[in-house]
Amino acid sequence: FIFSPILVPATIATALLATGFTASGSIGAMAITIFMWLFKKITGKNPPKIPFLTPKIQLRKGEKRRIKKRKKKKRMSRPFRTMG
């Protein structure tokens, strides 16, 4: 029953399909990365932004540092909880 003439080829076909999709996806991602690198290398600037892939909020220079400090300060100001 386990090695039936239908299950074995179906399993092999499924495994090959999964391997093919994984390989094609990774090769596609690698190709995009290489094209972006080439674009930057040739033109000396970043490629144009894709609207739905770029983050909406871009922090100013000092803003990241202020947020980090605020989080650290908040952590330090919390009182320690003791049992009892």
C-alpha positions as CSV (number, residue, x, y, z in Angstrom):
1,F,0.0,0.0,0.0
2,I,2.8,2.4,0.9
3,F,4.8,1.8,-2.3
4,S,1.7,1.9,-4.6
5,P,2.3,2.7,-8.3
6,I,0.4,6.0,-7.8
7,L,1.8,7.3,-4.6
8,V,5.5,6.9,-5.5
9,P,5.4,9.0,-8.8
10,A,3.0,11.5,-7.1
11,T,5.5,12.0,-4.3
12,I,8.4,12.3,-6.7
13,A,6.5,14.9,-8.8
14,T,5.5,16.9,-5.7
15,A,9.1,16.9,-4.4
16,L,10.4,18.0,-7.8
17,L,7.8,20.8,-8.1
18,A,8.6,22.1,-4.6
19,T,12.3,22.0,-5.4
20,G,11.7,23.8,-8.7
21,F,9.6,26.6,-7.1
22,T,12.2,27.1,-4.3
23,A,15.1,27.2,-6.8
24,S,13.3,29.6,-9.2
25,G,12.3,32.0,-6.3
26,S,15.9,32.1,-4.9
27,I,17.4,32.6,-8.4
28,G,14.9,35.4,-9.1
29,A,15.8,37.1,-5.8
30,M,19.5,36.8,-6.6
31,A,18.9,38.3,-10.0
32,I,17.1,41.3,-8.6
33,T,19.9,41.8,-6.1
34,I,22.5,41.6,-8.8
35,F,20.6,44.1,-11.0
36,M,20.3,46.6,-8.1
37,W,24.0,46.3,-7.4
38,L,24.8,46.8,-11.1
39,F,22.5,49.9,-11.2
40,K,24.2,51.4,-8.2
41,K,27.7,50.6,-9.5
42,I,27.0,52.1,-13.0
43,T,24.9,55.1,-12.1
44,G,26.3,55.8,-8.7
45,K,22.8,56.3,-7.2
46,N,20.1,54.2,-5.7
47,P,17.4,52.7,-7.9
48,P,14.0,54.3,-8.0
49,K,11.7,53.5,-5.1
50,I,8.8,51.1,-5.4
51,P,5.9,52.7,-3.6
52,F,4.4,49.6,-1.9
53,L,7.8,48.2,-0.9
54,T,9.4,51.3,0.7
55,P,8.6,52.2,4.3
56,K,6.3,55.2,4.8
57,I,8.1,56.7,7.8
58,Q,11.7,57.8,7.4
59,L,13.3,59.0,10.6
60,R,15.4,62.1,10.7
61,K,19.1,61.9,11.8
62,G,18.6,62.6,15.5
63,E,15.2,61.1,15.8
64,K,16.4,57.5,16.0
65,R,18.8,58.4,18.8
66,R,16.0,60.2,20.8
67,I,13.7,57.2,20.5
68,K,16.4,54.9,21.7
69,K,17.2,57.2,24.7
70,R,13.5,57.4,25.6
71,K,13.1,53.6,25.5
72,K,16.2,53.2,27.7
73,K,15.0,55.9,30.1
74,K,11.6,54.3,30.4
75,R,13.2,50.9,31.1
76,M,15.4,52.4,33.8
77,S,12.6,54.3,35.5
78,R,10.4,51.2,36.1
79,P,10.4,50.1,39.7
80,F,11.6,46.7,40.5
81,R,8.8,44.3,41.6
82,T,9.4,42.4,44.7
83,M,7.6,39.3,46.0
84,G,5.2,39.9,48.9
